[in-house]
Amino acid sequence: MLSAANRMRRSSEFGLVMRNGRRAGRQSLTVIYLPPPKSEDTHAGAAPKVGFIVSKAVGPAVTRKRVQRRLRHLMRQRVSALPAGSLLVVRAKPLAATQRYDMLAAQLDGALAQVTRSRNEATRRRGGRGRGAPENM
């Protein structure tokens, strides 16, 4: 289980992350990450916080709780890699209820790697014509 210092509990923190965070989606989950503010030193000693969103679309209460426990256990092993003062929300999709533990872990790792990558390292699609667009118009 995550320690109390690493758990996000306030709805204001969830709202802040959901509005301003960087997103990475996978088949069974979405990760939203908000890095610590650079200008303030108030978060320098604060532990990174992680919150979970598991909606009713995932399944009945027993299934939702099982998915949340699995995600919490996976994040317990990965929270030390996050910078101090950062906020992270893991949102489960309906497929998370049927995914094997190792597949869920692989998707979480991939999403975390994508959102924590610095903006300079991030790869973006170039503007221009999409697939299947005729070249001579």
C-alpha positions as CSV (number, residue, x, y, z in Angstrom):
1,M,0.0,0.0,0.0
2,L,1.1,3.6,-0.6
3,S,2.2,5.5,2.5
4,A,-0.1,8.2,3.8
5,A,2.4,10.9,2.6
6,N,2.1,9.6,-1.0
7,R,-1.7,9.6,-1.2
8,M,-3.6,12.3,-2.9
9,R,-6.9,13.0,-1.0
10,R,-8.0,16.6,-1.8
11,S,-10.4,17.2,-4.7
12,S,-8.5,20.5,-5.3
13,E,-5.3,18.5,-6.1
14,F,-7.2,16.1,-8.4
15,G,-8.8,19.1,-10.2
16,L,-5.4,20.8,-10.6
17,V,-3.8,17.7,-12.1
18,M,-6.8,17.0,-14.4
19,R,-6.8,20.6,-15.7
20,N,-3.0,21.2,-16.0
21,G,-1.3,17.8,-16.2
22,R,0.3,16.0,-19.1
23,R,-1.6,12.9,-20.2
24,A,-0.6,9.5,-21.5
25,G,-3.3,7.0,-22.4
26,R,-3.0,3.2,-22.8
27,Q,-5.6,0.6,-23.4
28,S,-6.5,0.0,-19.7
29,L,-5.4,3.3,-18.0
30,T,-4.6,6.9,-18.4
31,V,-1.9,8.7,-16.4
32,I,-2.0,12.4,-15.8
33,Y,1.2,14.0,-14.4
34,L,1.8,17.4,-13.0
35,P,5.5,18.2,-12.3
36,P,6.5,20.2,-9.2
37,P,6.5,24.0,-9.7
38,K,9.9,25.3,-10.5
39,S,9.5,28.8,-9.0
40,E,8.3,27.8,-5.5
41,D,10.4,26.1,-2.9
42,T,7.3,25.1,-0.8
43,H,7.2,21.6,-2.5
44,A,10.9,20.9,-2.3
45,G,10.6,18.5,0.7
46,A,7.1,17.3,-0.1
47,A,6.7,13.7,-1.2
48,P,5.2,12.9,-4.6
49,K,1.4,12.3,-4.4
50,V,-0.6,9.7,-6.3
51,G,-4.4,9.6,-6.7
52,F,-6.6,7.0,-8.4
53,I,-9.8,7.3,-10.3
54,V,-11.8,4.1,-10.9
55,S,-15.3,4.9,-12.2
56,K,-18.4,2.7,-12.2
57,A,-17.7,2.0,-15.9
58,V,-14.9,-0.4,-14.7
59,G,-17.5,-2.6,-12.9
60,P,-19.2,-3.3,-9.7
61,A,-17.8,-2.1,-6.3
62,V,-15.8,-5.3,-5.7
63,T,-14.2,-5.1,-9.1
64,R,-13.4,-1.4,-8.8
65,K,-11.8,-1.9,-5.4
66,R,-9.7,-4.8,-6.8
67,V,-8.5,-2.6,-9.7
68,Q,-7.7,0.2,-7.3
69,R,-5.7,-2.1,-5.0
70,R,-3.7,-3.5,-8.0
71,L,-2.9,0.0,-9.3
72,R,-1.9,1.2,-5.8
73,H,0.4,-1.8,-5.3
74,L,2.0,-1.1,-8.7
75,M,2.5,2.6,-7.9
76,R,4.0,1.8,-4.5
77,Q,7.0,0.3,-6.4
78,R,7.3,3.2,-8.8
79,V,6.5,6.3,-6.6
80,S,10.2,6.7,-5.7
81,A,11.0,7.5,-9.3
82,L,8.8,10.6,-9.2
83,P,10.3,14.0,-8.3
84,A,9.4,15.5,-4.9
85,G,6.3,17.6,-4.9
86,S,4.9,16.1,-8.1
87,L,1.3,15.0,-8.5
88,L,0.1,12.0,-10.4
89,V,-3.4,10.7,-11.2
90,V,-4.0,7.1,-12.5
91,R,-7.4,6.7,-14.1
92,A,-8.5,3.2,-14.8
93,K,-10.5,2.3,-17.9
94,P,-13.0,-0.6,-18.1
95,L,-10.4,-2.9,-19.6
96,A,-8.3,-2.7,-16.4
97,A,-10.7,-5.0,-14.7
98,T,-9.8,-7.9,-17.1
99,Q,-6.1,-7.2,-17.6
100,R,-3.5,-9.5,-16.2
101,Y,-1.2,-8.0,-13.6
102,D,1.9,-8.0,-15.8
103,M,0.0,-6.3,-18.7
104,L,-1.3,-3.7,-16.3
105,A,2.2,-3.1,-15.0
106,A,3.7,-2.8,-18.6
107,Q,1.0,-0.3,-19.6
108,L,1.6,1.8,-16.4
109,D,5.4,1.8,-17.0
110,G,4.9,3.0,-20.6
111,A,2.5,5.7,-19.6
112,L,4.7,6.9,-16.8
113,A,7.8,7.0,-19.1
114,Q,5.8,9.1,-21.5
115,V,4.5,11.7,-19.1
116,T,7.7,12.1,-17.1
117,R,9.8,12.6,-20.1
118,S,11.0,16.2,-20.4
119,R,9.4,18.4,-23.1
120,N,12.8,18.5,-25.0
121,E,12.8,14.7,-25.2
122,A,9.2,14.3,-26.1
123,T,8.4,13.3,-29.7
124,R,5.6,15.1,-31.4
125,R,3.8,14.6,-34.6
126,R,4.6,17.2,-37.2
127,G,1.8,19.2,-38.6
128,G,0.8,18.7,-42.2
129,R,-1.3,16.2,-44.1
130,G,-2.6,13.2,-42.4
131,R,-2.5,9.7,-43.6
132,G,-4.3,9.0,-46.9
133,A,-4.4,12.7,-47.9
134,P,-3.5,13.3,-51.5
135,E,-0.2,15.0,-52.0
136,N,-1.1,17.1,-55.0
137,M,-4.1,19.3,-54.2
